[in-house]
Each structure stands twice: as C-alpha cells, then as structure tokens.
Amino acid sequence: MRQCLFLIVFAFRGGLYYHDNNLVSGSLEALIEHLVPTVAYYPDRTYIFTFLISSRLFIHPYELMSKVCHLCVDQQRLTDPQARVRKIAPKILQLLTEWTETFPYDFRDERMMKSLKELTHRLSSGDELYRKAVQQMTQTLIRKLTTLSQYEEALAKINSSVTDRLTVLKTKPQSIQRDILTICSDPFVLAQQLTHIELERLSYIGPEEFVQAFVQKDLLDNDKRCFSDHKKASNLEAYVEWFNRLSYLVATEICMPVKKKHRARVIEFFIDVARECFNIGNFNSLMAIITGMNMSPVSRLKKTWGKVKTAKFDILEHQMDPSSNFYNYRTALRGATQRSITAHSSREKLNIVFSLLIKDIYFLNEGCANRLLNGHVNFEKFWELAKQVMEFMTWKKVECPFDRDRKILQYLLTAPVFSEDALYLASYESEGPENNMEKDRWKSLRSSLLNRT
C-alpha cells in the first residue's frame, strides 16, 4: 500500500509535519492538541472537520471528547483562571457547537453526552451569556437526534410493510392489479418523486458513516475494541438499500406484464423517467433505473426490446459508461456542479450523485495507508477524504423544490418487488428459455417458487 507522500523536505512543528504550510502527518496526540483552542489560537474549520471524521479510525469519539475536555480544563489552570475562562470559553463553545452540528450522531452515545454536559457546565457556571449559548447548542442537538429517531422509526415501518411480490400474487392474485403506469404515467412527475426520496435519505446520512462503512480497523492501533461498538452506518445502508430497491422495482415492473406490447411500453416509460432524472440532476436514480433495465431477466427479453425505441436509452447508457473511470459520467457531473454553484434556485442546485462517491472513497481507502511507516497519521489521505465528504455535505443540504405526491411516494417505497429468482421466472414465463441451461433453470424455479407454501 503506497504512503501517498513524496520524499520532500518537511517542516516539523509540535509533533506535526508540514509541506508548503499544509499539514501532512503527525502523531495522534499532537493532532488532538491541534484541535483544542487556546487563548491565542482556534483551529481552522476544515481541520476540525477532517480530524473529527478521521480520528474515529484511531480513537473512539467518546475517548476523544474526554481528552479534549481534559485539555480544555488544563487551559484554564493558569495564574488568572477567571480571566482565562472568559477568553477561552467562547472558543471552546464554538468547537463543541461545530462538533454537535456536523457530527450529531456521535452524541447518541451516553458517554459523549456526559462529557459534553460536564464541560459545558464548567464553562457556563456563573455566566448568563455562556449559559444561553450552551442551552441553544444542546436544544439544537436534541432536536437533531429526535428527528433521526423518528426517521429511523418511519423507515422501519416502511420496511416492515414491504412484502415479496410473488408471495402476494400467490396468496391474493387480485390484490396486485396496479402497476407503475396506473399510479403515475408522467415521467417528469415520477422523476420528481424519486428526487424527494433521494434527498430525504441523503439528508440523514452522517459524514462519519463513510468512514465507518469503508475503513477497516487500524492494525497499528493497540485498542482492539476500537470498532467493536461503533454505531453501524445504518443511514448509509438505508440509502444503498433504496438504490437496490429502485433497480428491482424497475425490473419487476418490466417483467410483470403478460403482454409484450405492455412490457415495451413500461421500458419506454422508464427510459423517459431516466432522462428526466438526468435533466433534473438526480444522477443516483438515473443509475438505479439503468441498473434495473440492464439486469439479466430484463435484458434477455429480446422480443420485447425489439418493440422499443432505444435511441434515448443508448444516449443515457453512454453517459453512464464505466470506461475510463466513468469519464462521460464525471464530465456530466462537472457540468451539473458548475451549474449548481451559480444557481439561484433549488431546482438548479440539484446534483444527486452517490455511486461514484462511494467508489472514489473506497479506492482512496484501499490505495492509501492510514498511518505512515513512522506511525504518524497520514493526514494527507484524510484531507482528500474530507474533501470528498464535504462535497456530499453540500449536496445533502439542498431542499427538494418539487411538490410531494403521497400516492406515488407510497407506491415507490412499498410496492412489492420480485426477488432475483422470481424475476428470472417471470422473464422465462414472458419469453421462453432459449437453451437447455435456461430450460433447466426455468423448471427448477417453477418447482421451487410456484410450489412454495
């Protein structure tokens, strides 16, 4: 694994190494000290974000909070404690505010809340101004955590209501006569509702979830418990599950109709939806739709595809072409990003892309070590990680500019979908097997799925 650093002369200051005034590495303790404000110093906001997102690879957030608290208290133990408190308290409160606003999910841990309360109590004792600031910070944090809990409960309710489509068809054949075209026949409206779901799920993903999901335990760290009780990246997982659900929903809607003409119409409808997603800037739904249309049970329906005008689909596939590290896709994204920078309305600011972000973070993690050979934290790697996650933080703040349609949203989120095996069975039932291998699979699926109780 490469170290991601060139052999160049570095400046060494207080346990931290710099190149061209940019922090590139340092010991964990020195980096923690660099986070804590003094009377004459306050850390750069970019450093705060970068260190808070990366430090959890080497130390629990609650342990970091404990160290920060001790260092803050040490700052006050000088000749004139009261004067020091008046000078240092606003800076410490600002650091805590940035932590609670950007990484609120850290404070679901009772140990974090305990340290936070102890430090803020110490800072605000006897000073009404600081007491009000602490109260406001705490109330904002509690609101965020309450909203998160409500969202997770709503997700659990949605997931519990979703059933396998084949099971429903077998038990209540008349209960699923609806399909996507009976719910919404306007591609633009459907693209808008997909954007609602995308932005809602994006908004609940904490930046730290990218680290928890993709980066393994640091082998040089002595604390073997470091990741043992980490909060799962549940909101990130929920977003990935939505991508997969949308892909399977598209494939299900295409494979479901008995008549070839109807299947072709559904394919053309989803091509139009994908194009509208592209125009809106909802690249994640676009990729999920194309993924669903390229699933084998769908792509093998040659007679159906023969009735489809595929010119628009070919253009969209070209945009999503993975060759040259998704060059076409990245070019389109750069254009969308530029438009969003100069945009005056929420509609122009939309730029929902997720798959490439995941890919880029994965390869950054795989390609660069967390620590250098001297044991220092490879901060150059984490500057790059933070840069990518900060882009995501900008995307997720955009408010959806479209009206909600509850009926369409309900269908998109809860309509039963086929499993992969059920998709193949539906595909074979629509257009028969073409070779012995497909015939054998068809017989096996009919036996296992249609006779299942």
C-alpha positions in Angstrom: 0.0 0.0 0.0 1.5 3.3 -1.0 2.1 6.0 1.5 0.7 8.9 -0.6 3.6 11.1 0.3 6.6 12.2 -1.8 10.1 12.3 -0.3 10.3 16.1 0.1 11.7 18.3 2.9 9.0 18.8 5.6 8.7 21.4 8.3 8.3 19.9 11.8 6.3 21.9 14.4 5.0 20.5 17.7 4.8 16.9 16.6 3.2 17.8 13.2 4.8 17.7 9.8 4.0 20.3 7.2 4.8 20.7 3.5 4.2 24.1 1.9 2.3 25.1 5.0 -0.1 22.1 4.6 -0.3 19.6 7.4 0.6 16.2 6.0 1.2 13.9 9.1 1.5 13.9 12.8 1.2 11.8 15.9 -2.4 11.2 17.2 -1.7 13.1 20.4 -0.3 16.1 18.5 -3.3 16.1 16.2 -5.6 16.1 19.2 -3.7 19.0 20.8 -4.0 20.9 17.5 -7.8 20.5 17.7 -8.1 22.3 21.1 -8.4 26.1 21.1 -6.2 28.3 23.3 -6.5 32.0 24.1 -4.4 32.8 21.0 -5.5 30.0 18.7 -8.6 28.5 17.1 -8.3 25.6 14.7 -9.2 26.0 11.0 -12.8 24.7 10.3 -11.5 22.4 7.6 -9.1 20.9 10.1 -11.8 20.4 12.6 -14.0 18.5 10.1 -11.1 16.5 8.7 -9.8 15.4 12.1 -13.2 14.6 13.6 -14.2 12.4 10.6 -10.8 10.6 10.5 -9.9 10.4 14.2 -12.5 7.6 14.8 -10.2 5.3 13.0 -7.8 5.5 15.9 -9.8 6.5 18.9 -13.5 6.3 20.0 -15.3 9.7 19.7 -16.1 9.5 23.4 -12.4 9.0 24.3 -11.5 11.9 22.0 -14.1 14.0 23.8 -12.7 13.1 27.1 -9.2 14.1 26.0 -10.5 17.4 24.6 -12.2 18.1 27.9 -9.0 17.5 29.9 -7.0 19.7 27.5 -9.6 22.4 27.8 -9.6 22.3 31.6 -5.8 22.4 31.5 -6.0 25.7 29.5 -7.8 27.3 32.4 -5.3 26.3 35.1 -3.1 29.3 34.9 -2.5 32.4 37.1 -5.8 34.1 36.4 -8.4 31.3 35.9 -11.4 33.6 35.7 -9.8 35.8 33.0 -8.7 32.7 31.1 -12.2 31.3 31.2 -13.7 34.5 29.8 -11.2 34.4 26.9 -11.1 30.7 26.2 -14.8 29.8 26.8 -16.2 31.2 23.6 -13.7 29.3 21.5 -14.4 26.0 23.3 -18.1 26.5 22.9 -17.5 27.2 19.2 -15.6 23.9 18.8 -18.3 22.0 20.6 -21.0 23.7 18.5 -19.2 22.6 15.3 -18.9 19.1 16.6 -22.5 18.8 17.6 -23.8 20.3 14.4 -21.7 18.4 12.0 -21.4 15.0 13.8 -24.6 14.9 16.0 -24.9 11.1 15.8 -21.7 10.9 17.9 -23.8 12.1 20.8 -26.2 9.2 20.8 -23.5 7.7 23.0 -24.3 8.5 26.6 -20.6 8.8 27.4 -20.4 11.6 24.8 -23.4 13.4 26.3 -21.9 13.0 29.8 -18.6 14.6 28.8 -20.4 17.4 26.9 -22.6 18.2 29.9 -19.6 18.3 32.3 -17.6 20.6 30.1 -20.4 23.0 29.2 -21.4 23.2 32.8 -17.9 24.2 33.8 -17.8 26.8 31.0 -21.2 28.3 31.7 -21.1 28.5 35.5 -21.8 32.0 36.7 -22.1 33.5 33.2 -25.6 34.0 31.8 -24.3 34.6 28.2 -22.5 31.3 28.0 -25.4 29.5 29.7 -27.8 30.7 27.0 -25.3 29.6 24.3 -24.9 26.2 25.8 -28.7 25.8 26.1 -29.2 26.7 22.5 -26.5 24.3 21.4 -28.0 21.5 23.5 -31.5 22.1 22.3 -30.4 22.0 18.6 -28.5 18.7 19.2 -31.5 17.1 20.9 -33.8 18.2 18.1 -31.5 16.6 15.5 -31.3 13.3 17.4 -35.1 13.3 17.9 -35.6 13.8 14.2 -33.2 11.0 13.4 -35.0 8.6 15.8 -38.4 9.5 14.1 -36.9 8.9 10.6 -35.5 5.5 11.7 -38.9 4.5 13.1 -40.6 5.6 9.8 -38.0 3.6 7.8 -38.6 0.5 10.0 -42.4 0.9 9.4 -41.9 1.1 5.6 -39.6 -1.9 5.6 -42.0 -4.0 7.7 -44.8 -3.3 5.2 -42.9 -4.4 2.2 -43.6 -7.9 1.0 -42.4 -10.2 -1.7 -44.5 -9.7 -4.8 -44.6 -13.3 -5.8 -45.8 -14.3 -2.3 -48.7 -11.7 -2.6 -49.5 -12.9 -6.1 -49.8 -16.5 -4.9 -52.0 -15.7 -1.9 -54.1 -12.9 -3.3 -53.9 -12.9 -7.1 -56.3 -10.0 -7.5 -54.6 -7.8 -4.9 -51.9 -6.5 -7.3 -53.5 -5.2 -10.4 -51.8 -1.9 -10.1 -48.5 -1.2 -11.8 -46.4 2.0 -12.1 -48.3 3.3 -15.1 -51.6 3.2 -13.3 -50.1 5.2 -10.4 -48.1 7.7 -12.5 -48.0 8.0 -16.3 -45.9 11.2 -16.4 -42.1 10.6 -16.4 -41.3 14.1 -15.2 -43.6 13.7 -12.1 -42.1 10.3 -11.3 -38.6 11.7 -11.6 -39.6 14.5 -9.2 -40.9 12.0 -6.6 -37.8 9.9 -6.9 -35.8 13.0 -6.2 -37.9 13.5 -3.0 -36.8 10.1 -1.7 -33.2 10.6 -2.7 -32.9 13.9 -1.0 -34.6 12.7 2.2 -32.4 9.7 2.5 -29.3 11.7 1.7 -30.1 14.2 4.4 -29.9 11.7 7.2 -26.5 10.2 6.3 -23.9 11.4 8.8 -20.5 12.2 7.3 -18.8 9.7 9.7 -20.8 6.8 8.2 -18.5 6.8 5.2 -15.5 6.1 7.4 -17.4 3.5 9.5 -18.6 1.7 6.4 -15.4 1.6 4.3 -12.4 1.8 6.5 -11.2 -1.2 8.4 -9.7 -1.2 11.9 -6.2 0.4 12.0 -3.8 -2.6 12.6 -1.2 -0.4 14.4 -3.7 0.8 16.9 -3.5 -1.0 20.3 -7.1 -0.7 21.2 -8.7 -3.8 19.8 -12.1 -2.6 20.8 -12.0 0.5 18.6 -14.7 -0.6 16.2 -16.4 -3.2 18.3 -19.3 -0.9 19.5 -19.4 1.6 16.7 -22.8 2.7 15.5 -23.5 1.0 12.3 -23.6 3.1 9.2 -27.4 2.5 9.1 -28.5 5.6 7.2 -25.8 4.9 4.6 -27.1 1.3 4.3 -30.7 2.5 4.0 -29.6 4.7 1.1 -27.9 1.8 -0.6 -31.0 -0.4 0.0 -33.1 2.3 -1.7 -30.8 2.2 -4.7 -31.2 -1.6 -4.9 -35.0 -1.4 -4.3 -35.4 1.0 -7.2 -33.4 -1.2 -9.5 -35.5 -4.2 -8.6 -38.7 -2.2 -8.8 -37.8 -1.2 -12.4 -37.0 -4.8 -13.3 -40.2 -6.1 -11.6 -42.5 -3.5 -13.5 -40.9 -4.6 -16.8 -41.1 -8.4 -16.2 -44.6 -8.3 -14.7 -46.9 -7.6 -17.7 -48.1 -10.6 -19.7 -48.3 -8.8 -23.0 -45.2 -7.9 -24.9 -46.6 -4.6 -26.0 -47.3 -3.6 -22.4 -43.7 -4.6 -21.4 -42.3 -2.5 -24.2 -44.4 0.5 -23.0 -43.1 0.1 -19.5 -39.5 0.1 -20.8 -40.0 3.2 -22.8 -41.6 4.9 -19.8 -38.6 4.2 -17.6 -36.3 5.4 -20.3 -38.2 8.7 -20.2 -38.1 8.7 -16.4 -34.3 8.2 -16.5 -33.9 11.0 -19.0 -35.9 13.3 -16.7 -33.7 12.3 -13.8 -30.7 13.3 -15.8 -32.2 16.6 -16.7 -33.1 17.3 -13.0 -29.6 16.3 -11.8 -30.8 13.2 -10.0 -28.0 11.0 -11.2 -28.4 8.4 -8.5 -32.0 7.4 -9.6 -30.8 7.6 -13.2 -28.1 5.0 -12.4 -30.5 2.8 -10.4 -33.0 2.8 -13.3 -30.4 1.9 -15.9 -29.1 -0.8 -13.5 -32.6 -2.3 -13.3 -33.0 -2.3 -17.1 -29.7 -4.0 -17.5 -30.5 -6.8 -15.1 -30.3 -10.2 -16.9 -34.0 -11.1 -16.6 -34.8 -7.8 -18.4 -32.0 -7.7 -20.9 -32.9 -11.2 -22.2 -36.4 -10.1 -23.3 -35.2 -9.7 -26.9 -38.7 -9.7 -28.4 -39.8 -7.0 -26.0 -36.8 -4.9 -26.6 -37.4 -5.3 -30.4 -40.5 -3.2 -30.0 -38.7 -0.4 -28.0 -37.2 2.8 -29.5 -33.9 2.6 -27.8 -32.1 5.7 -29.1 -32.7 7.7 -25.9 -31.6 4.7 -23.8 -28.4 4.4 -25.8 -27.6 8.0 -25.0 -28.2 7.5 -21.3 -26.1 4.3 -21.3 -23.3 6.2 -23.0 -23.4 8.8 -20.2 -23.1 6.0 -17.6 -20.4 4.1 -19.5 -17.9 2.9 -16.8 -14.9 3.0 -19.2 -12.0 5.4 -18.4 -13.2 5.7 -14.8 -16.7 6.8 -15.8 -15.3 9.7 -17.9 -18.6 10.6 -19.5 -20.5 10.4 -16.2 -17.9 12.6 -14.5 -18.0 15.2 -17.3 -21.7 15.5 -16.9 -21.3 15.8 -13.1 -18.8 18.6 -13.5 -21.2 20.4 -15.7 -24.0 19.9 -13.1 -21.7 21.0 -10.3 -20.8 24.2 -12.1 -24.5 25.0 -12.7 -25.3 24.4 -9.1 -22.5 26.8 -7.9 -24.0 29.7 -9.8 -27.6 28.6 -9.3 -30.3 30.9 -7.9 -33.0 28.3 -7.2 -33.1 24.9 -5.5 -34.1 23.3 -8.8 -30.8 24.4 -10.4 -28.8 23.3 -7.4 -29.8 19.6 -7.6 -26.8 17.3 -8.0 -27.6 13.9 -6.6 -24.7 11.5 -7.1 -23.8 8.7 -4.8 -22.4 5.7 -6.6 -19.3 7.5 -7.7 -18.7 9.0 -4.3 -18.8 5.5 -2.7 -16.4 4.2 -5.4 -14.0 7.1 -5.0 -13.9 6.8 -1.2 -13.4 3.0 -1.4 -10.4 3.3 -3.8 -8.9 6.2 -1.7 -9.1 3.9 1.3 -7.6 0.9 -0.5 -4.9 2.9 -2.2 -3.5 4.9 0.8 -2.4 3.8 4.3 -3.9 5.3 7.4 -0.5 5.5 9.0 3.0 6.2 7.7 5.9 3.9 8.4 6.9 6.1 11.4 3.5 5.5 13.0 2.2 9.0 12.2 -1.4 9.5 11.0 -1.3 10.0 7.2 -3.2 13.3 7.3 -2.7 13.9 3.6 -5.0 11.0 2.9 -7.7 12.4 5.2 -7.6 15.8 3.7 -8.6 14.1 0.4 -11.3 12.0 2.2 -12.7 15.1 3.9 -12.8 17.0 0.6 -14.9 14.2 -1.0 -17.3 14.0 2.0 -17.6 17.8 2.1 -19.0 17.7 -1.4 -21.6 15.2 -0.2 -22.4 17.6 2.8 -23.2 20.3 0.2 -25.4 18.1 -1.8 -27.5 16.9 1.1 -28.4 20.4 2.2 -30.4 21.1 -0.9 -34.2 21.2 -0.4 -36.4 19.4 -2.8 -38.1 22.0 -5.0 -40.9 19.7 -6.2 -44.4 19.1 -4.7 -44.9 15.8 -2.9 -47.4 13.2 -4.2 -48.1 10.8 -1.4 -49.7 8.2 -3.5 -46.7 7.9 -5.9 -44.2 8.0 -3.0 -46.1 5.3 -1.2 -46.0 3.1 -4.2 -42.3 3.7 -4.9 -41.5 2.9 -1.2 -43.8 -0.1 -0.5 -44.9 -1.8 -3.8 -43.9 -5.4 -3.6 -41.0 -6.4 -5.8 -39.7 -9.7 -7.2 -36.6 -11.3 -5.8 -33.9 -12.2 -8.4 -35.2 -15.7 -8.8 -38.8 -14.5 -9.2 -37.6 -12.0 -11.8 -36.0 -14.8 -13.8 -39.1 -16.9 -13.5 -41.3 -14.0 -14.7 -38.9 -13.4 -17.6 -39.0 -17.0 -18.7 -42.8 -17.0 -18.4 -42.9 -14.0 -20.7 -40.3 -15.1 -23.2 -39.4 -18.8 -23.0 -36.0 -20.3 -22.4 -33.6 -20.2 -25.4 -31.2 -23.0 -24.4 -31.0 -26.1 -22.3 -29.4 -24.3 -19.4 -32.3 -21.7 -19.3 -34.8 -24.6 -19.6 -33.3 -26.4 -16.6 -33.3 -23.2 -14.6 -36.9 -22.4 -15.5 -38.1 -25.9 -14.4 -36.1 -25.5 -11.2 -37.6 -22.1 -10.5 -41.2 -23.2 -11.2 -40.7 -26.1 -8.9 -39.2 -24.1 -6.0 -41.1 -20.8 -6.3 -44.6 -21.7 -7.5 -44.9 -24.7 -5.1 -43.6 -22.8 -2.1 -46.1 -22.5 0.7 
